[in-house]
């Protein structure tokens, strides 16, 4: 008998239980269908299979849920600056502890291209 067999078993959830756990523990509302969809497309919590049934280990759900949360901010301007830095639109040394410089334009709406809109060709 190995040490692995003597350890307490991991808690695992079927999709319904995983959905309930994420809502109760983390306040994240992901339905069973959403978990099924992201299981197929990727980006969801790690799963293990017992035969044909996907099981979500509790530690995997906790790790995935924790990664969903962004760092705490004091203002929406600070949040926008963090997002801009993450996208490479604002240099990390743009000023201040958050990288936000008062009066600095992160980007103008005209400069942002949308994949489903045609350019109007303004000259």
Buried (B, 14 or more C-beta within 10 A) or exposed (E): EEEEEEEEEEEBBBBEBBBEBBEEEBEBEBEBEBBEEBBEEEEBBEBEEEEEEBBBBBEBBBEBBEEEEEEEBEEEBBBBBBEBBEEEBBEEEBEEEBBBBEEBEBEEEEEEEEEEEEEEEEE
